[in-house]
Amino acid sequence: MILKALYDYYSRDSESIPYGWQLQAISFNIVIDYNGTFKYIEDCRQGNQGTFFLVPKGSHNNGISPLLFWDNLMYLLDYIPEDEICNPNDKQKSAIQKAHNKHLSFVERCTRVAEATNDEELLAVGNFYKLGEIKKVYNDKLWEFVKTRSSVWLSFRIIGENHIVAENNILKNYNSVVDSEESHTGICLITGHNSEIVRLCTDTPIVGSKNSAKLVSFNDSSYCSYNKEQGENSPISKEAEFAFSSSLKKLISKDSRNKFLIGNRTFVFWASKNDGVGKQAEECIWDMFGFNDSNDDDPNHGIEQVRKVFKAIYSGSLQTTMDDKFYILGLAPNSARIAVTYWNEIPLKEFAKRINRHFDDMEIMDNWKEQKPYMGLRSILSSITLGGKSSDVIPNLPEAVVKSIFQGLPYPQPLFSACIRRIRAEQNITKTRVAIIKAYLNRLNNNEQKIEIMLDKENKNQGYLCGRLFAVLEKIQEEANGQHSIRERYMNSASATPAMVFPTILNLSSHHAEKLTEGRNVYFEKLKQEIVDKISANGFPTHLDLQDQGRFFVGYYHQRQDFFEKKTANNENE
């Protein structure tokens, strides 16, 4: 289903790469003239990444497999990096000879194509090698730098031309995809048609993987059966392989807005249709995950608009059909292959329903001036790590959170426990952390003992009440002394073993209250009594389990926000 969905994406994309071509990041160009004379090495990188060009499709398979007018140092310049040379023995000589053979195969292939097309640009490359101009490359001022970049791709450019040689239009008429492959036919598993079968699929590397990493691969004989070799074990036509690999490359490209990265995990997403609704859904997922580029300092910029769009899709204001689908694919580097860590295919309207549920579950009272009760995935993950880096979350947690959001499942327990740990470590109860606790507990308990968005005076949960009471005692200290030291000294123990702590801090609070005005003293005494009256007749709980500790922090947050709301209202009435 994954390959079929990627294949269909190629068909819906009006900017699809033509068959037989691929977008490739080229880092350096060998600049020559039309006679083949070497001029200089050109650095065409943007930052640390190469510039993308449309080049003839190809990849390095087992053995010798030169590309067409673009390749790496070994093939294009007959240079083997020092880190690939074995220890000084017979194997070293073999490695050097193998590298040289690769170079000769590249020169032979490019020369053959140049002579077949009789194109001036292509012939110039052939002359470059015939004249021995390759030796001049080693004396260029950039060579010492380039030769240390064994993983980069290079091509040629004719001086005075704006395009690289590998982009030459005449190559569109040259069958670069199949000129060196034996032809085998079979029933394509994607299209169902009898077609030429691809032997090895195209490289589609992701962050953290090797450049030769593939989504589909049969390299070892142990994976083969019935005397079928490599791609014959899972027959995919060359046209279908080109379509799905081109789609994946586009989705994971540097400038793609259909992906997001968390650690070494790459997530890509797309809608089945390239219409207005599908495009809006794709753009919204980008913003929802906090990777928008409009305001990098605020990862939640635009989240409210995301909620409105998915609400409109679910309500029918933005019309969809049952055929409209949404896809999410999670990928991770794994040796020479790419591992699929997550896959979900869902009707767009049902997907919108689940996104809306996520927003509802995560909604929490926010009385700050910005009034932003919703947050994206990056904010959620950042809030539970030391230093606030979403990339530092425990392995597999991002996939688990994504799965919860996209499939409507309970949020993962490690998300909740990590949130509690960070609160206890920092004594900092933020909006996002409270939202995580609320969402986790409500989904886990199927909204039994439901935690509300704002202060719930009817909530009789002992953990919630203890949190409210702690917030009141802290507020009394703040107004009396301008301090909140009880939070640093007592919050952790109060949230876990209330019976051991509250008698002490209630006594301290009585002394703090003496410094208040009579009116404020009366107000806080009534509030304390209102909460204490709901505490069990047996007294404060001796122990709160992890869920009730979470409710403690929610109760604390709700009560603090309620104080802030009343203060704001009083200021407005003055």
NUSELO-911161 format. One record per atom (N, C-alpha, C): x negated, y, z negated. Coordinates in pm, whole numbers, plus 50000, padded with zeros to 5 digits. Layout:
# NUSELO-911161
XYZ
...
# end
This chain:
# NUSELO-911161
499194987950000
500005000050000
499155012750000
497985012049934
497115023749930
496635027450070
496145017350143
495615019950276
496725024650371
497925018950356
499045023050441
499415037650412
499425041450286
499755055150250
498705064850304
497415061150297
496365069450353
496455070150506
496805058850567
497005058350712
498135067850754
499225067750681
500355076550712
499985091250690
499115093950593
498685107650568
497965113350690
497185104950756
496485109250877
497495113350985
498585105950996
499595108851097
500355121651069
500585124850940
501355136750904
500535149250907
499215148050908
498325159650897
498075165651036
498535177751054
498345184451184
496885187851210
496065187751106
494645190851120
493795178251110
494355166951149
493635154351141
492395154451229
491375147751182
490115146551256
490345137551377
489865141351496
490055132851614
489415119151597
490015109151661
489505095551653
488055094951700
487235087851621
485825086251655
484915096651594
485495105751513
484725116451451
484935116651301
484085123851228
484225125151085
483605138251039
484115143650930
483515155150865
482345150450780
481195156350801
480005152050730
479225164150682
478745163550558
477925174250502
476495172950552
476055182250633
474685182750686
473905193150607
472745189150555
471955198150470
470875205750546
470255199250646
469155205450719
469265202350868
468855211950949
468805210251094
467375211651144
467015203151240
465765204651313
466065213651432
465585225951429
465865235751534
464835234251646
465325232151769
464475230451887
464995239252000
464205240552106
464715247352225
465155237052328
465605241752444
466115232552545
465025223752608
463775227252586
462675218752634
462325207852533
462925208652413
462615199052308
461535203752213
461045216052231
459975221352146
460505224752008
459795219951905
460185222651767
459975237251731
460955243351661
460865257151616
460715258051464
461675252751391
461605253251245
462695244251184
462565241651056
463605234550980
464575244950927
465845242450945
466875251750901
467615245850780
467685253650674
468445249950555
469875254950573
470815245850592
472205249950612
473085246050494
472485244350378
473245241150259
473985253350206
475075250750140
475825260950067
475735257249920
474875264449847
474575260049711
473715247549718
474165237049652
473435224349653
474065214149746
475115217949816
475815208749904
475715213150048
475615203250138
475505206250278
476765212550336
476635217950455
477755223650528
478435212650607
479765212650608
480505202250677
480595205150827
480265194950906
480365195651051
481145183451100
481775184851217
482485173751280
481485166151366
481165153951325
480125146151392
480675132551432
479995125451527
480435112051564
480485102751443
481555095451431
481765086651317
480715075551314
480255072551194
479295061851179
478905060051033
478275048851004
477785046050870
476665035950880
475875035050775
474795025450771
475285012050720
475405002550805
475774989150767
474524981050735
474674968550711
473524960150686
472624959550809
471324958750787
470394958550898
470104972450949
469904973651079
469574986351143
470824991651213
471265003551175
472495009251231
472345024351243
471685029151348
471475043551364
472765050951394
472835063251347
473955071951376
473645079851503
474545088351544
474415094851675
474135109751658
472855113251677
472385127151670
472505133251530
472715125151429
472615129151290
472265116951207
471475118651103
471095107251020
470235112150904
469625102650832
468785106350719
467315107350760
466455110050662
465045111950690
464395099850758
464795088050715
464175075850765
464455073950914
465715075350951
466095073251090
465655084851179
465915097051135
465735108551220
464275113151230
463515111951120
462145117451117
461085107151083
461445094251084
460455083551062
459715085550930
460455089350827
459835091650697
460525083150592
459735075950516
460265067850408
459905074550276
460885078250195
460615084850067
459745076149977
458915082749898
457995075649812
458695066349714
459895070349666
460585061949569
461155049249631
461145048249764
461615036349831
460475027349877
459235031649856
458085023449890
457775014049775
457625001449804
457344991749700
455904993349650
455554985549549
454194985449498
453224981149608
451974985849601
451024982849708
450784967949727
451454962049818
451274948049854
451854946049994
452024933650030
452534930650164
453954935950184
454734936450075
456104941350086
456134956050124
455134963650082
455054977650117
454944979350268
454054971550330
453884972150474
455184968450544
455884958550490
457144954350550
458184965450542
458244972550426
459194983450408
458904994850505
457634998250522
457255009050613
457595005250757
457334992750794
457644988350929
459144988250953
459914984150853
461374984150866
461894998350885
461345007750809
461745021750823
461415026950963
460235023151013
459825027351147
460755021551254
461165009151235
462095002951330
463435010051331
463865014751215
465105022351208
464975035251288
463835041651274
463595053951348
463605051351499
462925040751542
462885037451684
464285034551738
465115027951658
466475024951702
467295037751717
467065047651626
467755060451636
467345067751764
466035068151790
465535074851910
466085068052036
466085054652037
466565047252152
468035049952178
468835050252073
470265052352090
470555066352141
469945076352079
470185090152121
469705092452265
468565086552298
468045088052434
468975081552536
469485069852502
470395062652591
471665070852617
472215076852514
473415084952529
473105097652608
471975103952580
471585116152651
471455113652800
470795102552836
470615099352977
471925095453044
472825089052968
474115085053024
475005097153051
474895107452968
475725119352982
475055130253064
473695129653070
472905139853140
473205153953087
473495154752958
473795167652895
472495174352852
472395187352876
471175194852851
470775194652703
471755196252613
471475196252470
470975182552423
471655172252467
471275158752425
469915154852481
469655158852606
468345156052666
467225163252591
467525175152536
466525182552459
466065174452337
466995167452273
466645159052159
465735147652205
466065141552320
465215131052373
463815136152403
463705148252459
462395154252488
461625157252360
462345160952253
461705163452125
460865151452081
461435139652098
460715127552060
459645123752163
459935125352291
458985121852396
457725130352388
457855143052352
456735152252344
455935150952214
456415142652123
455725141151995
455875153151902
456955160951922
457195173051841
457505169751696
457815157151670
458155153151534
457005155951437
455735155551487
454565158051403
454575172451350
455115181751430
455155195751388
456105197951270
457115189151261
458085190351152
457375189251017
456375180251010
455675177650885
454835189450839
454615199250928
453835211050893
454705223250863
456025221650876
456935232750849
456915236050700
457125248950668
457075253550530
458135247150441
459235242050501
460295235750422
460095220750405
459135214950476
459025200350477
458775194550338
457895200550261
457595195250129
458845194450042
459755203950063
461015203649989
461975193350047
462105193050179
463055184150245
462725169450219
461435165950221
461065151850212
461375145750077
461665154249978
462055149049847
463555146649836
464295150149941
465745148749941
466145136750026
465915124749975
466115112650053
467585109850085
468495115650009
469905112450027
470635122250118
469945132550170
470635142650251
470725138150396
471605144850471
471795142150613
471245153750695
470675150350811
470075160250899
470635158851040
470525169551118
470865169151260
469955178651335
470315181651460
469555190751544
470415202851581
469735214051607
470415225751661
469515232151765
470095235651879
469355242851983
469295257551944
468095263351943
467955277351903
468805286351992
469545295351929
470445304252001
471875299252005
472105286351970
473445280651968
474005280751825
475315282151814
475965282851683
476385269151629
476385259151714
476815245851672
475615236451669
475775225251595
474715215351594
474915205751711
473865198651747
473925189851862
474955178851843
475095173851721
476045163051694
477495167151716
477755180251726
479095185351754
479375186751903
478445183451986
478595185352130
479875178852182
480675186652255
481975182052302
481885169952394
480775168552463
480655157352556
480665143952483
480315144052355
480295131752278
481705126552252
482715135252270
484095130752254
484475120352356
483825120552468
484095110852573
483195098752567
482325098552470
481415087352453
481905078752338
482085065952361
482645056952262
481605053452158
481315062952071
480275061051972
480665051451863
481965048851850
482415040151743
482135025551774
482255021551897
482195007251929
481045003552020
480145013252053
479125010052152
478114999752105
477984997851977
476994988551926
477614976751852
478924975151858
479604964651785
480194954151878
480164941751833
480874931251904
482364932951884
483114929351983
484554931351978
485234918751925
486034920451816
486854909851761
488274915051745
489244906951779
490624911151767
491344903251659
492424908951609
493234902451508
494434911051474
495294905751387
496474913151343
496064922651232
496184935651257
495834945751158
496794945251040
496254944750919
497084944150799
497824957250773
497384968150833
498024981150811
499114983750914
498804981651041
499754984851148
500594972951191
500074960651169
500764948651215
500564945751362
499694953451429
499434951651571
498164943651594
498134936751707
496934929451747
495944939251808
494824941451741
493874951851782
492454947551753
491504955451800
490114953251766
489914955551617
489224946151553
489044946551408
487704952651373
487694961551276
486454967651230
485704957851141
484364957451158
483554948051082
483234953550943
482814965950936
482524972750811
483204986350810
483774989850697
484495002450685
483515014050662
484015025950680
483225038050670
482905041450524
481745047350503
481375052050370
482295063450328
482785062750206
483625073350150
483175076150007
481975081549989
481435083449855
482215093749774
482285091449643
482885100749550
481825105249451
482185114349361
481255119249261
480765107649174
479445106149166
478855095749084
478555082849157
479015081549283
478785069349359
477595070849452
477155059649510
476145059949614
476735065749742
475855070849827
476325076449955
476965065850043
476605053250020
477135042450103
478375035750043
478915041449935
480065035449868
481285035249960
482035024349952
483215022550036
484415018749950
485595022049999
486825017849933
487125003149964
486824998850087
487034985050131
485714979550180
485304968150126
483994962750163
483944947750142
483304940550235
482994926450224
481524924750263
480634926150167
479214925350197
478614911650167
479044905450059
478454892950015
479194880950071
478454870550098
479054858350152
480024851950055
479844854349924
480724848449824
482154853549834
482324865149899
483654870849915
484354865650041
483634858550123
484154854150251
484734840050243
485624836650334
486254823550335
486634819750477
486814806450500
487224801250630
486304805950743
484994807050710
483974810950807
484194824750869
484934832850801
485154846550847
484134855750782
483594864850856
482564873850807
483094887850786
482694893950677
482954907950644
484404911950670
484634921750757
485964927050773
486994917250826
486564905950881
487514896050931
488304889550818
487794890450696
488504884950582
489744893150545
489744905550581
490884914250559
491014923250681
491554917950790
491474924850919
492174938450923
491394948550958
491904962150975
491434967151111
492334972251190
491964977151322
491074989451310
490294991851416
489385003151415
490155016351406
491285017151476
492085029351469
492635031751329
493135020951264
493695022251129
492605025551028
491435019151043
490315021850952
489865036350965
489805040951087
489415054851108
490425064251042
491695061251055
492745069951000
492665070550848
492605058850781
492645059350634
491325064650577
490185061450638
488915066550587
488805081650610
489305086650724
489305101050749
490185108250649
491345102450618
492265108450521
491625109150384
490985098150342
490365097950210
489215107950202
488425108750308
487325118350309
487845132650297
488935135550363
489505148950355
490035151750215
490705141950155
491295143750023
490235145749915
489065139549931
488015140449829
486945150749864
487115157949973
486115167650015
485975178849913
484905186349922
484555196549825
485665206949807
486255211449916
487235222249911
488685217249903
488855204349883
490205198649880
490975203549758
492225207149778
493135210549668
494085198949641
493705187249688
494475175049664
493695165449575
492835170649493
492065162249402
491765169949275
491425162649171
490845168549052
489895158348990
488885163348920
487835155048862
487865156148711
487765144848643
487595144348499
486495134348470
485335139248425
484195130448407
483775124648541
483625111348547
483275104948672
484505099248743
485675103448701
486925099148762
487385109448865
487765104648981
488315113149086
489755109149110
490665118749099
492075116349127
492465124049252
493125117349345
493645123949464
495155121849468
495865131149527
497325130549531
497815137149659
498935132449707
499515138149828
500975134049842
501725142149916
503125139249944
503225132050078
504295124450095
504455116650218
504775125450339
505375137250314
505735146250424
504985159450411
504655164850527
503925177450531
504885189150547
506015188850476
506975199750483
506795209350366
507685219050357
507545229250254
507605223750114
508525214350088
508675208549955
507435200349919
506975192150014
505795183949990
504575192349959
504375203150034
503245212050012
503335218749876
504535223149838
504715229349707
504395219649594
504825207149610
504545197049508
503045194749494
502335193849606
500885191949602
500185203749536
500595215849573
499985227749515
500245228549365
501435224349324
501805224949183
500995215049099
500725203349153
499925193549079
498525199149057
497985205849158
496685212349143
496705222149025
497725230549018
497825240348909
498115233648775
498945223348780
499335216648656
498135210748583
497175206048658
496015199948598
494965210148557
495275223048578
494405233448529
493185235948612
493245232848742
492095234748828
492365245248935
493285254548907
493535265448999
492335274749002
492205282049110
491085291149126
491465305749113
492705308349078
493155322149067
492725328648937
492575320748832
492175326148702
491495315148624
490205313448649
489485302148590
489395303048439
489475315248385
489425316848240
490695312048172
491735310248247
493005305648193
493465293448272
493125281248224
493495269148297
494995267048308
495775274348230
497225272848234
497925283548316
497115291248390
497695301248478
498575294448582
499805298948592
500715293448692
501495281148648
501305276648524
501995264648478
503515266648477
503955278548441
505395281248437
505995279648577
505265284148680
505745282548817
505805267848856
504865259948810
504875245548834
506155239348779
506505242948657
507715237848594
508955241548675
508995253948723
510155258548799
510315250748930
509195248148999
509245241049127
509765226849108
509215219549010
509655205748988
511075205048933
511485215148858
512865215948813
513795217748932
513375225949029
514165228249149
514255215649235
513145208149243
513165195649320
514105185649257
514045184249125
514895174649057
516365178549061
516655191449049
518035196049049
518655196049188
517825195649291
518325195949427
518265209549492
517815219649418
517675232949476
516675232849591
515615224949573
514695221849683
515035207749729
515605206649846
516185194049891
515115184049936
515305171549891
514455160449933
515345148649970
514735138450030
515445126150062
514795114649988
515425103049990
514865091349923
513575086549990
513365090950115
512135087150185
510945095750146
511205106850078
510115115650035
509415109449915
508125106749929
507365100249823
506185108749782
505655105249664
504455111749614
503495100849570
502195103049600
501175092949574
500075098749485
499575090649392
498445094249308
497475082649306
496215085449337
495165075249344
494005079349256
493635070549161
492485072949074
491315064349116
490115070349129
488925063449177
487765065549081
486885055549074
485695056348990
484535049549061
483295054649043
482135048049104
481895034549039
481525024749120
481285011349069
480305004249160
479035005049124
477974998849204
478045004149348
478134995149446
478164999349585
479565002249635
480554999849551
481945001749591
482595012949512
483795016049553
484635025349478
485735017249412
485865018949282
486885011549207
488175019549200
489285012949225
490595019149209
491015017349064
491115028348991
491485027948850
492955031048826
493595037248925
495005040748908
495655042349044
496895037749056
497675039649178
499145040249143
499815050249200
501255051549177
501905057249302
502975050849343
503795055149456
505215056649405
505795068549420
507075071349356
507885081049441
509225079449448
510035089549517
509795103349459
509735113449543
509385126949499
510365132249395
511655129449411
512645134249315
512455127749179
512155114749177
511895107849051
510615113048989
509625115949072
508375121549024
508625135048957
509465143349019
509805156348961
510485154748826
511325144448814
511995141748686
510985138948576
509975131148608
508975127448509
508085139348473
507785147748569
507015159748540
507805169048448
509095170448475
509955178648389
510015173148248
510085159848238
510105153748105
508815156648030
507685156248100
506415159348038
506405173647984
506915183048064
506975196848018
507885198247896
509015191447898
509925191947785
509265186247659
508575175147676
507935168747561
506825177347503
506085184247591
504945192347548
505325206547507
506555210547529
506955224247497
506895226447346
506315237547307
506165240747165
506295255847147
506725259847030
506905273946999
505585281547014
505645292947080
504465301147102
504865315747091
504475322146980
504855336046956
503755345946987
502685341047050
501655350447093
502175359047208
501495369947234
501955379547331
502145373347470
501255363547507
501325357847641
502565349347662
503095343447554
504285335147563
504135324147668
503175315047646
502915304147738
503095290847666
504305285547665
504565273147590
504125260447662
503615261447785
503255249547861
501745249447889
501205237447904
499785236347929
499495225048027
498365226548098
497965216748196
497125205648137
496785196048221
496045184348174
494655187948123
493985197448189
492655201048144
492695206748003
493705214947972
493855220447837
494115209447736
494935199847774
495265188747683
494005181047647
493225177247747
492025169347722
490935177447652
490825190247687
489805198747625
490055200647476
491315200547438
491665203547299
491265192447202
490935180647253
490625169447164
489145165647167
488305174147226
486885171147235
486075181647160
484915177647113
483985186847051
483405196047157
483575208847140
483085218347239
484095221847346
485245215147347
486305218547441
486025215147585
485255204447612
484965200247748
485805188047782
486675189747883
487555178647921
486785166747974
485555169248024
484735158348077
484185149347968
484275153647842
483695145947732
484695136447665
485875135047720
486855126247659
486395111847669
486935103247583
486535089247582
486895082747715
486125072747759
486405066247888
487825060647896
488385061548014
489705056248046
490875064247988
490595074147902
491705082047848
492375090647955
491615097248046
492305105048149
493305096948229
492905084648270
493845076248345
495085072948263
494875070548134
495995067048047
496975078748034
496435091048022
497295102848011
498045105148142
497325104148255
497955105548386
499075095248402
498815082948362
499805072348371
501035075748288
500825081248170
501945085048084
502805095748149
502145105648208
502865116648272
503625111948394
502925104648482
503495101048611
504455089248606
504375081148499
505255069548489
506255070548374
506225081648303
507175083648194
506975074248076
505735069748054
505425060547946
504995068147821
504985061547702
504455068147582
503025072947605
502705084447547
501345089447558
500385080147484
499145078847531
498225069147471
497885072447326
497795062047244
497475063947103
496125070647082
495075067447165
493795074447146
493895089547163
494835094347244
495035108747259
495505114747128
496445108147065
496995112746938
495955112246827
495265100846813
494295099346705
493115108846722
492685111246848
491595120746873
492025134846835
493285138046860
493845151146825
493815153146673
494235143046599
494225143746452
492795145546401
491855138046460
490455138946417
489885152946437
490215159146551
489705172446578
490295182746483
491565181446451
492195190546355
491515189246219
491305176946176
490705174746045
489255179446043
488555178246157
487155182446161
487015197546161
487965204446225
487855218946242
488815227046157
489795220346096
490875227346026
491495238146115
491655234646241
492185244146340
493365237546410
494555242546379
495785236746435
496255245746548
495905242046670
496235250246787
497565246046847
498065254846935
499315252147004
499235239047082
498145237047155
498005225247239
497955212547156
497235212847045
497145201046960
498495197446898
499225207446857
500555204846802
501495199446910
501365204747032
502175199847143
501885185047170
500615181147162
500245167047182
500895158347076
500825162646950
501415154846840
502915153546860
503585164546889
505025164346912
505395154847024
504705156147138
505025147847254
504775133147226
503655130247161
503305116247132
504355109747041
504685116546932
505595110646834
507015109446890
507465119346964
508825118647019
508955107447120
507975105647208
508055094747304
507895081147237
506985080447141
506735067847073
507975062947000
508675072046938
509845068646858
511155070646934
511035072647068
512215074347153
513135085147098
512525096147055
513225107947004
514015105446876
513785094146808
514315092246672
513415100246578
514055106746477
513305116346395
512625126746484
513375131746580
512835140646682
512225153246622
511065156846671
510415169246633
510845180046731
511345191146679
511875201846761
510755211146808
511125220246897
510175229846954
509735239946849
510665244146766
510375254146664
510755249146526
510635257646427
510885253846289
512245247346272
512245235346212
513455227746189
513685226446038
514575234845984
514825234845841
515615222745795
516145215145891
516895203045857
516005190545856
514785191945898
513865180545903
513435177145760
513755164845718
513455160645582
512285150845574
511565149345683
510385140845679
509395146445578
508875137845493
508025142445384
506715148545435
506155143145539
504955148845596
505215162745653
506325164345724
506705177245782
506925187545672
507595183845564
507875192845452
506585197045382
505675187445364
504395190645300
503605200545385
503665198945518
502985208245606
503575222245597
504905223145594
505575236045577
505155242645446
505175234745337
504835240245206
503385245045203
502485237545264
501085241745268
500935255045341
501665256945449
501635269445524
502115281145438
503155278745356
503675289145267
502625293045164
501975283145102
500965285845000
499775293245060
499405289545182
498305296545249
498695311045278
499935313145320
500405326645350
500405335345225
500775329745111
500735337244985
499315341544954
498355332544971
496955335944946
496485346945040
496875346145167
496475356245264
496975370145224
498235370945186
498805383945150
498255389045018
497865379744929
497345383844798
495885388044805
495055380044877
493615382044876
492995384645013
493795383545118
493225384845251
492365373045291
492555361645228
491775349645255
492715337845281
492145327045337
492905314645352
491975302945320
491275303945208
490285293845172
490915280245140
492185280045102
492785267045070
492855258145193
492905264245313
492915256045434
491615248245447
490465254945432
489185248245442
488975238245330
489445241345210
489165232845094
490145221345077
491405223645112
492425213945072
493255207945186
493175213245309
494105208645412
493965193745441
492745188845458
492555174745494
493125165445389
492835168145264
493355159545158
494855161345140
495365173745158
496795176145146
497585168745252
497015167345375
497705160545484
497655145345471
496735140145390
496595125645375
497135120645241
496825127745132
497255123744997
497865135544924
499065139644962
499685151644905
499785151544753
500095140144693
500305139444548
499055143444470
497885141444527
496635144744459
496295159544469
496855166544565
496415180144596
497445190844560
498705188244589
499695198844577
499875204344435
499785196244329
499865202444195
498805213144175
497595210844224
496505220444210
496785233244288
497145231744416
497315243844498
498615251144463
499615244244407
500815251244358
500465259844238
499605254844153
499145262544038
498355274744083
497445272844180
496685284044235
497605294444296
498645289744362
499565298744429
500295307744330
500555302744210
501225310844108
500365322844071
499055320744063
498155331844033
498085341844150
498085336344273
498055345144390
499325353644398
500455347544362
501745354344374
501845366444282
501095366144173
501125377344078
500625390344140
499855389244247
499295401044313
500235406744420
501345399944447
502275404344550
503285414244493
503935421544583
505035429944541
506175421244492
507055427044417
508155419244363
509015413244474
509255421144578
510075416344688
509455404344759
508155405044788
507485393944856
507385381744765
507195384144633
507115373044539
508435365344536
509525372644534
510835366244533
511075358444662
510685364444775
510865357944905
510135344544910
508875344444868
508085332144876
508565321744774
509005326244657
509505316744559
510755309544610
511645316944674
512845310844732
512475300944842
511505304844925
511085296045034
510425283344981
509565284844881
508935273144820
509985263744762
510945269444690
511965261344626
512835254144729
513125261144841
513915255044949
513225242445001
511905243045016
511155231645068
511005220844962
510625224744840
510405215044731
511675207244700
512845213644711
514115206744685
514335194944779
513685195044896
513855184144993
512805173144973
511805175844888
510815165644857
511465154544777
511005142244796
511565130644727
511595132744576
512615127044513
512735128044367
511555121544296
510855112644364
509675106144307
508425114844313
508575126544372
507445135744381
506785135244517
505675142144527
504945142544654
504455128544692
504425125344821
503945112044862
502495109844821
502185097744778
500805094544741
499925093044865
500545089344975
499795087145098
500685089545219
500145096145322
500835097945448
500115089845556
500885081745631
500265074345741
499915084145853
499275079045959
498765087746064
499885095446133
501045089046154
502155096146217
502655107646131
502795105146002
503265115745913
502205126545891
500925122845905
499895133145904
500075142446024
500435136446138
500745144646255
501925153846228
502965148646163
504125156946130
503745167946030
502815165145941
502315175345849
501775187445928
500935184746027
500335195646104
501385203046188
502385195846238
503455202446312
504255211546218
504585206346099
505315214446002
504555227045964
503235225445945
502385236945914
502445247146028
502275242546152
502285251446268
503635258346282
504715250846270
506055256646283
506285267746180
505895265146056
506105274945951
505255287445975
504005285646019
503145297046049
503725305446164
504215298646269
504815305746381
506085313146338
506825307346246
508035313846196
507685326646121
506605326346043
506135338545977
505805349246079
505095345146185
504695354546288
505905360346360
506905351946385
508125356546452
508855366746368
508965364346237
509645373646148
508895386846139
507555386046139
506755398246133
506965406546259
506985399746374
507195406646501
508565413246505
509585405846456
510945411146455
511065423346363
510395422846247
510435434046154
509765446446212
508645444146283
507935455346345
508785462046453
509535453646527
510385459046633
511565466846577
512015463146456
513165469746395
512795482746325
511485484246297
511045496446228
511095508646321
# end
